[in-house]
């Protein structure tokens, strides 16, 4: 729709059929978008919204001169952009050509922001936890080399050694590497801040041909057949929502969360229930909740047996 605005600005009175054909959409889809554009603009003060309408055959933009002027950055906007740009410029593994382009763009932004750029000079952001790992993964991808990693899995609460053929880096909240895992012989996604150790190997990276997933709906896209599990946690168990991909997390009156997620491996959630103890419980499905309680009872019985042995000693 941003491209549509530019297109209409340069073509006053454009024909609906021509615009729809240029953007590869139906005329009905285009008209639907045109119904949205009048709600957009530089602010919600009436004169700053896009005054665009159509008679069904042509499209007219009546206030181009009012809203098409270059926008000026506010102080907070300039600060946010400059701090982010300087932080990314220090990122290990960034190609020098990209770093140079970013620094040139930052200099232009500083000049345009004027006095508003002053506050950003007193702020800095660094990427400490993921920086070295990011650099090695980026290098392995560019040189087509295999990686050895020691990876922490929160679902199993354990470290495992793996050899992976990296495919691409993605950033959705955290930074991940999508790769072909030689241990599981399947495509897997690894979060960089959970990589405890990493080595770039001499072996070539040879992942099988895989279709890259559309990640616009999120990194983890459970299969429809995966069972839905509901977990309730108290304030001490809110970390579950950060470590476990989930469909929803509803606030509870006591400060906890009611978390809905899908799990192809219910056994991992039984271990989660044991780790949570009094800070959480599995609500549904009932069979999984019952098996978690049974596992807890067996664990407590084992401790009771140890206490009895100590007393005899």
LUMNU-421738 format. One record per residue: z, x, y of N, C-alpha, C in turn. Coordinates in steps of 0.001 Angstrom, whole numbers, padded with zeros to 6 digits, always signed. Example, Ala and Ser with C-alpha at 12.3 -4.5 7.8 and 13.67 -1.06 7.14 Angstrom:
% residues 2
+007800+013190-005690+007800+012300-004500+007800+013200-003300/+007080+012850-002250+007140+013670-001060+007870+012900+000030/
This chain:
% residues 313
+000000+000826-001211+000000+000000+000000+000000+000859+001258/+000562+002067+001167+000455+002983+002310-001003+003341+002574/-001746+003595+001496-003167+003894+001660-003913+002686+002213/-003501+001490+001827-004135+000273+002318-003973+000146+003832/-002787+000488+004341-002560+000419+005785-003512+001363+006517/-003632+002607+006021-004548+003558+006649-005982+003063+006574/-006360+002508+005447-007724+002005+005240-008040+000900+006241/-007107-000035+006418-007341-001154+007335-007356-000704+008785/-006559+000311+009114-006535+000818+010488-007903+001355+010886/-008589+001992+009937-009875+002600+010238-011041+001631+010091/-010783+000405+009581-011870-000545+009346-011475-001930+009849/-011470-002148+011149-011122-003466+011693-012047-004550+011136/-011451-005683+010727-012245-006788+010215-012859-006533+008860/-012279-005629+008058-012842-005300+006753-012931-006546+005881/-013964-006608+005055-014155-007741+004170-013203-007638+002975/-012615-008775+002606-011670-008812+001491-012303-008265+000219/-013537-008672-000065-014198-008237-001294-014393-006721-001303/-014759-006126-000138-014986-004680-000067-013687-003905-000266/-012593-004391+000345-011308-003702+000225-010799-003770-001215/-010912-004938-001836-010462-005083-003230-011241-004149-004140/-012545-004049-003921-013364-003160-004746-012993-001705-004512/-012706-001322-003271-012348+000067-002953-011043+000478-003623/-010105-000463-003775-008797-000130-004359-008701-000491-005837/-009774-001047-006395-009778-001350-007816-008832-002459-008215/-008644-003450-007332-007781-004590-007631-008576-005867-007447/-008034-006956-007950-008692-008248-007747-008427-008731-006326/-009244-009685-005877-009043-010230-004535-007707-010961-004436/-007292-011612-005529-005989-012297-005516-004849-011293-005362/-004934-010127-006063-003901-009097-005921-003865-008564-004497/-005040-008377-003907-005102-007874-002532-004457-008863-001566/-004778-010143-001704-004194-011156-000819-002677-011181-000974/-002194-010981-002234-000746-010941-002461-000113-009773-001713/-000778-008610-001713-000267-007457-000970-000290-007718+000533/-001319-008392+000980-001409-008685+002414-000303-009630+002861/+000225-010436+001929+001362-011303+002272+002636-010500+002468/+002697-009287+001850+003887-008437+001952+003843-007571+003209/+002663-007093+003582+002553-006132+004687+003169-006628+005997/+003062-007928+006358+003689-008371+007613+005207-008243+007618/+005820-007970+006456+007270-007750+006388+007619-006279+006538/+006605-005425+006721+006807-003982+006811+006541-003506+008234/+007149-002385+008588+006943-001812+009911+007940-000717+010180/+008060-000334+011432+008966+000746+011791+010393+000266+011985/+010604-001034+012123+011950-001606+012204+011810-003106+012054/+012927-003815+012084+012856-005263+011980+012933-005940+013348/+012668-005189+014405+012473-005808+015708+011056-006357+015708/+010898-007622+016051+009649-008333+015845+008377-007572+016135/+008286-006893+017286+007043-006248+017668+006691-005036+016844/+007637-004547+016006+007382-003337+015233+006859-003624+013830/+006721-004903+013452+006199-005250+012141+004675-005322+012194/+004058-005153+011027+002599-005164+010956+002085-006594+011106/+001278-006808+012117+000689-008134+012353-000688-008161+011709/-000695-008424+010396-001928-008411+009611-002117-009783+008974/-003317-010327+009093-003609-011589+008413-005060-011601+007955/-005419-012644+007232-006770-012767+006707-007200-014219+006728/-008501-014423+006928-009059-015773+006845-009670-016034+005473/-009372-015134+004523-009924-015266+003191-011190-014473+002980/-011847-014116+004076-013077-013331+003987-012921-011975+004662/-012242-011924+005804-012012-010688+006536-010521-010459+006723/-010147-009215+007002-008749-008848+007241-008637-008321+008661/-007647-008835+009386-007476-008447+010784-006082-007875+010997/-006017-006736+011703-004747-006111+012092-004695-006164+013615/-003746-006979+014143-003753-007307+015570-002926-006363+016435/-002017-005585+015857-001156-004729+016696-001188-003267+016245/-002387-002771+015959-002536-001388+015491-001918-000408+016475/-002208-000582+017749-001734+000383+018751-000221+000380+018887/+000422-000739+018578+001875-000827+018741+002637-000079+017650/+002140-000088+016420+002914+000462+015299+002272+001671+014652/+001092+002073+015078+000395+003181+014427+000640+004521+015102/+001494+004554+016137+001788+005830+016778+002655+006686+015857/+002549+008023+015952+003386+008900+015115+004872+008609+015331/+005623+008560+014251+007054+008290+014353+007823+009554+014722/+008922+009373+015434+009806+010488+015766+011010+010461+014828/+011394+011648+014366+012536+011732+013460+013840+011577+014228/+014737+010770+013670+016092+010716+014203+016833+011977+013762/+017978+012256+014399+018716+013489+014093+019126+013555+012631/+019612+012420+012064+020041+012451+010665+018855+012630+009720/+017701+012050+010069+016511+012210+009236+016022+013653+009250/+015995+014250+010431+015557+015640+010540+016494+016571+009784/+017804+016326+009902+018774+017164+009200+018588+017073+007692/+018436+015857+007170+018272+015674+005730+017016+016376+005218/+015913+016236+005940+014658+016862+005519+014754+018382+005545/+015338+018935+006617+015399+020389+006749+016341+021010+005713/+017488+020383+005486+018421+020917+004490+017785+020896+003110/+017117+019778+002776+016466+019676+001470+015350+020703+001331/+014552+020871+002388+013428+021816+002323+013913+023248+002139/+014972+023632+002871+015494+025001+002733+016091+025213+001341/+016748+024178+000800+017337+024309-000531+016258+024495-001585/+015199+023705-001524+014122+023815-002507+013425+025170-002388/+013335+025695-001182+012674+026993-000985+013420+028128-001679/+014709+027961-001956+015490+029004-002646+015523+028797-004153/+014874+027747-004652+014956+027414-006071+014327+028499-006918/+015059+029074-007882+014475+030086-008763+013300+029503-009541/+012263+030303-009721+011114+029857-010484+010040+029192-009657/+010311+028924-008375+009301+028314-007521+008164+029309-007285/+006941+028865-007474+005801+029759-007282+005728+030198-005825/+005351+031460-005611+005371+032015-004258+004427+031272-003326/+003279+030817-003836+002352+030067-002983+002996+028754-002525/+003731+028093-003440+004417+026861-003065+005560+027143-002095/+006280+028268-002335+007382+028618-001436+006857+028884-000029/+005738+029606+000059+005157+029894+001366+004729+028631+002087/+004099+027705+001350+003666+026449+001966+004872+025646+002450/+005946+025652+001661+007145+024909+002038+007796+025514+003279/+007847+026847+003352+008449+027495+004522+007636+027227+005783/+006302+027204+005650+005471+026896+006815+005689+025457+007275/+005799+024546+006317+006050+023153+006668+007429+022993+007311/+008412+023756+006808+009752+023692+007382+009755+024173+008830/+009020+025238+009112+008938+025761+010479+008329+024719+011414/+007295+024031+010953+006670+022991+011781+007646+021838+012009/+008402+021502+010978+009371+020420+011105+010469+020796+012088/+010933+022045+012043+011954+022501+012988+011450+022389+014425/+010188+022791+014631+009618+022720+015974+009507+021275+016449/+009119+020382+015554+008956+018982+015929+010301+018307+016171/+011322+018719+015406+012629+018083+015533+013375+018523+016780/+013079+019721+017290+013725+020206+018502+015219+020331+018350/+015989+019745+019276+017448+019859+019244+018040+019203+017999/+017334+018207+017470+017854+017521+016284+017941+018439+015078/+017227+019563+015102+017243+020494+013976+018478+021381+013973/+019237+021385+015067+020362+022304+015173+021422+022103+014113/+021771+020841+013830+022837+020576+012857+022479+021080+011474/+021197+021047+011113+020797+021443+009764+021036+022923+009514/+021062+023738+010578+021266+025175+010408+022673+025498+009939/+023603+024547+010099+025001+024779+009699+025290+024244+008303/+024255+023730+007616+024427+023175+006278+023539+023912+005295/+024003+024027+004051+023177+024661+003030+023478+024038+001673/+022477+024031+000810+022608+023521-000551+022025+024565-001482/+022726+024836-002589+022201+025785-003570+022180+025136-004947/+021301+025635-005805+021194+025146-007181+021781+026214-008086/+023082+026105-008358+023734+027159-009120+023693+026911-010622/+024006+025672-011053+024165+025429-012488+022843+025469-013234/+021740+025027-012591+020481+024907-013301+019488+025998-012925/+019786+026795-011898+018789+027705-011347+018184+028652-012356/+019021+029421-013073+018499+030392-014022+017767+029737-015167/+018285+028615-015659+017626+027889-016742+016275+027364-016274/+016252+026815-015066+014997+026299-014506+013941+027399-014461/+014328+028578-013990+013377+029682-013872+012800+030067-015224/+013661+030137-016270+013179+030504-017601+012268+029436-018185/+012623+028168-017981+011776+027095-018500+010431+027089-017787/+010459+027231-016467+009208+027253-015704+008326+028429-016138/+008958+029560-016364+008198+030738-016820+007597+030491-018204/+008379+029905-019103+007880+029641-020454+006701+028674-020431/+006769+027676-019559+005666+026723-019468+004406+027402-018937/+004563+028198-017865+003389+028847-017268+002782+029903-018188/+003623+030589-018992+003129+031628-019895+002884+031113-021310/+003131+029811-021544+002928+029186-022863+003712+029918-023955/+005028+030052-023718+005890+030732-024677+007010+029806-025128/+007484+030080-026338+008536+029274-026938+009890+029652-026339/+010830+028711-026409+012188+028938-025911+013203+028776-027038/+014254+029600-026986+015450+029384-027792+016540+028916-026843/+017206+027823-027199+018297+027324-026356+019514+027005-027214/+020669+027144-026612+021916+026635-027191+022296+025437-026333/+022293+024273-026958+022332+023016-026191+023560+022194-026550/+024208+021637-025514+025373+020785-025724+024936+019329-025825/+025297+018670-026909+024987+017252-027101+026268+016444-026931/+026377+015644-025852+027603+014857-025661+027788+013791-026727/+026680+013300-027312+026811+012265-028338+027556+012791-029552/+027323+014071-029908+027992+014665-031066+029111+015619-030671/+029255+015858-029363+030274+016779-028855+030177+018128-029556/+028953+018691-029577+028776+019972-030253+027634+020760-029610/+027657+022078-029835+026571+022961-029427+025653+023185-030622/+024352+023197-030365+023398+023452-031446+022345+024425-030939/+021828+025253-031847+020764+026203-031525+019416+025581-031884/+018458+025695-030973+017151+025093-031195+016054+026011-030667/+014901+025930-031283+013689+026521-030731+012790+025376-030308/+012312+025456-029067+011513+024362-028520+010236+024903-027894/+009192+024105-027947+007940+024391-027246+007907+023505-026011/+008179+024065-024820+008289+023231-023622+006945+022623-023224/+006992+021381-022765+005784+020662-022341+005757+020512-020824/+006847+020024-020233+006876+019841-018777+008312+019688-018308/+008519+019954-017024+009786+019711-016347+009703+018371-015636/+010777+017591-015696+010828+016318-014985+012181+016225-014284/+012213+015519-013177+013447+015347-012417+013668+013874-012167/+014696+013321-012809+015084+011930-012606+016612+011922-012526/+017137+012078-011316+018582+012231-011165+019016+013637-011504/+018755+014103-012724+018962+015477-013161+017599+016069-013509/+017570+017372-013775+016330+018024-014169+016313+018190-015678/+015183+017836-016290+015036+017857-017743+013786+018651-018114/+013766+019163-019340+012545+019714-019911+012174+018839-021106/+010946+018356-021081+010415+017621-022219+009733+018637-023120/+010037+018610-024406+009582+019678-025300+009419+019155-026720/+008720+019960-027518+008639+019705-028948+009736+020523-029615/+010686+019837-030266+011832+020495-030884+011472+020876-032314/+011513+022164-032633+011171+022643-033967+012225+022238-034996/+013450+022042-034562+014517+021667-035492+014342+020231-035977/+014075+019304-035055+013931+017902-035432+012490+017511-035716/+011553+018425-035398+010125+018172-035571+009724+016880-034862/+010138+016781-033612+009831+015600-032807+009947+015975-031336/+009400+015135-030494+009523+015353-029051+010936+014991-028619/+011538+015870-027824+012884+015651-027333+012944+016015-025843/+013950+015480-025164+014161+015774-023750+015542+016394-023589/+015612+017551-022913+016866+018300-022782+017234+018417-021299/+018486+018094-020988+018959+018195-019609+019354+019633-019318/+018843+020194-018234+019016+021628-017992+020471+022035-017811/+021287+021167-017206+022678+021576-016985+023512+021507-018265/+022892+021103-019391+023589+021131-020681+023122+022291-021548/+022267+023138-021004+021800+024317-021728+022804+025440-021499/+023529+025818-022554+024559+026854-022427+023954+028252-022416/+022890+028489-023211+022196+029778-023247+020705+029512-023414/+019887+030453-022947+018445+030281-023054+017771+031642-023154/+016705+031736-023965+015913+032959-024084+014441+032578-024172/+013607+033312-023447+012160+033148-023568+011692+034039-024714/+011097+033445-025738+010697+034179-026938+009269+034714-026813/+008935+035648-027697+007585+036204-027706+006585+035277-028398/+007083+034354-029241+006178+033464-029954+005484+032518-028971/+004214+032204-029226+003509+031272-028342+004048+029859-028489/+004017+029124-027399+004405+027717-027426+003205+026901-027897/+003386+026167-028985+002274+025406-029565+002726+023987-029896/+003060+023194-028882+003445+021810-029169+002232+021027-029651/+002415+020082-030560+001284+019249-030979+000816+018377-029821/-000391+017865-029939-000913+016982-028905-000070+015716-028841/+000573+015496-027696+001378+014286-027515+000959+013628-026212/+000985+012325-026203+000658+011590-024987+001863+011607-024057/+001659+012080-022824+002760+012137-021862+003198+010723-021509/+004504+010518-021525+005047+009194-021268+005075+008900-019781/+004921+007623-019439+005110+007171-018074+006612+007024-017847/+007171+007877-016972+008618+007896-016759+009049+007062-015561/+008125+006244-015016+008471+005460-013833+009569+004445-014125/+009714+004034-015410+010759+003075-015773+012049+003757-016213/+012101+005079-016108+013308+005793-016513+013012+006795-017603/+013892+007787-017716+013688+008853-018688+013854+008349-020114/+014907+007596-020361+015178+007085-021706+014677+005651-021787/+013758+005420-022693+013187+004092-022881+013407+003699-024340/+014532+003036-024644+014858+002724-026035+013782+001867-026688/+013647+002028-027986+012719+001188-028733+013298-000221-028835/+012408-001191-028918+012854-002582-028954+013724-002856-030178/+013486-002109-031272+014259-002355-032486+015627-001695-032474/+015924-000830-031504+017238-000205-031440+018298-001255-031137/+019399-001293-031886+020425-002326-031650+021134-002121-030318/+021480-003222-029684+022236-003176-028428+023720-003061-028734/+024390-002192-028011+025818-001965-028206+026519-002163-026863/+027653-002839-026886+028444-003059-025676+029767-002314-025818/+030067-001486-024827+031294-000690-024826+032059-000989-023544/+033346-001220-023653+034191-001382-022470+035097-000158-022353/+035123+000440-021176+035940+001626-020942+036852+001392-019744/+038001+002053-019770+038909+002010-018638+038530+003056-017607/+039327+003191-016542+039015+004175-015500+038841+005585-016049/+039587+005935-017084+039480+007272-017657+038239+007485-018499/+037491+006410-018767+036297+006534-019583+035004+006289-018836/+035078+006263-017507+033863+005986-016721+032799+007075-016899/+033194+008251-017384+032238+009330-017594+031156+008936-018598/+031435+007939-019446+030457+007524-020453+029162+007071-019791/+029276+006396-018647+028077+005907-017952+027213+007050-017433/+027805+008229-017210+027021+009376-016743+026353+010095-017909/+027054+010217-019026+026548+011028-020131+025664+010262-021102/+025805+008931-021166+025047+008153-022137+024028+007263-021426/+022742+007360-021774+021743+006444-021192+022133+005000-021498/+022020+004117-020521+022468+002756-020725+021581+001774-019963/+021620+000522-020394+020845-000530-019736+021565-001067-018505/+022872-001192-018601+023639-001724-017472+025075-001243-017553/+025750-001249-016405+027169-000877-016325+027827-001796-015299/+028612-002745-015777+029256-003717-014898+030699-003302-014623/+031106-003449-013369+032476-003125-012979+033457-004127-013582/+034602-003620-014048+035665-004465-014564+036835-004482-013578/+037654-005531-013591+038756-005650-012617+039720-004472-012624/+039897-003816-013794+040866-002724-013874+040287-001379-013437/+039059-001384-012918+038437-000131-012507+037582+000506-013581/+037489-000151-014729+036651+000359-015795+035242-000200-015732/+034491-000037-016832+033106-000483-016883+032824-001188-018207/+031944-002148-018159+031386-002770-019364+029945-002267-019471/+029686-001413-020444+028420-000677-020536+027590-001234-021687/+026341-001544-021399+025416-002017-022421+024363-000945-022648/+024178-000540-023900+023214+000514-024226+022592+000246-025590/+021533+001000-025890+020880+000893-027189+021074+002207-027935/+021354+002113-029238+021686+003311-030001+021036+003257-031374/+020053+004128-031622+019460+004177-032951+020410+004761-033989/+021455+005493-033530+022408+006131-034440+023813+005601-034154/+024219+004496-034778+025554+003940-034506+026678+004911-034791/+026459+005860-035725+027513+006810-036048+027966+007611-034844/+027040+007917-033948+027413+008686-032756+028362+007894-031873/+028219+006550-031869+029101+005737-031038+030464+005542-031681/+030533+005628-033009+031862+005642-033643+032639+006873-033199/+031935+008008-033138+032601+009230-032645+033002+009077-031182/+032162+008389-030405+032511+008150-029004+033792+007334-028909/+033915+006287-029736+035114+005451-029705+036363+006261-030029/+036243+007185-030999+037388+008024-031342+037759+008944-030180/+036753+009476-029486+037031+010353-028345+037707+009593-027211/+037294+008343-027013+037852+007564-025907+039307+007190-026147/+039667+006902-027417+041045+006487-027700+041398+005229-026926/+042480+005284-026151+042924+004116-025391+042066+003853-024160/+041149+004769-023833+040313+004589-022642+039071+003749-022894/+038866+003256-024131+037684+002451-024354+037619+001860-025736/+036691+000912-025923+036514+000273-027220+035096-000274-027309/+034590-000379-028537+033307-001012-028792+033535-002512-028911/+032775-003299-028155+032934-004750-028154+031946-005414-029111/+030701-004943-029098+029668-005534-029939+028654-004452-030313/+028020-004589-031495+028179-005656-032481+029501-005540-033239/+029915-006633-033832+031221-006685-034485+031336-005659-035615/+030223-005497-036384+030278-004568-037510+030574-003145-037043/+029954-002749-035941+030185-001399-035426+031607-001264-034892/+032100-002324-034228+033479-002291-033723+034465-002157-034872/+034228-002907-035959+035121-002829-037122+035087-001439-037758/+033881-000851-037858+033794+000470-038483+034475+001523-037615/+034415+001357-036276+035096+002295-035383+036609+002198-035555/+037116+000958-035685+038562+000789-035901+038980+001398-037230/+038158+001212-038271+038481+001795-039578+038519+003317-039497/+037556+003891-038760+037533+005347-038610+038786+005827-037884/+039227+005063-036882+040441+005436-036147+041667+005371-037049/+041736+004318-037882+042879+004196-038795+042922+005367-039769/+041748+005735-040305+041711+006861-041248+042142+008156-040569/+041714+008328-039313+042106+009538-038585+043614+009568-038371/+044205+008416-037994+045656+008365-037791+046398+008603-039100/+045855+008063-040190+046501+008272-041492+046493+009737-041872/+045416+010416-041547+045338+011848-041839+046394+012605-041045/+046614+012230-039786+047654+012885-038987+049026+012595-039561/+049253+011330-040011+050542+010991-040610+050798+011848-041846/+049746+012087-042630+049895+012930-043810+050279+014343-043454/+049691+014870-042359+050038+016219-041907+051484+016286-041469/+051947+015230-040760+053345+015221-040312+054289+015207-041507/+053930+014435-042545+054794+014378-043739+054846+015734-044424/+053707+016430-044484+053683+017761-045106+054565+018727-044320/+054519+018626-042987+055343+019529-042150+056816+019286-042408/+057204+017988-042550+058610+017664-042780+059091+018259-044105/+058231+018221-045131+058613+018783-046416+058763+020294-046329/+057918+020905-045472+058028+022357-045307+059317+022713-044568/
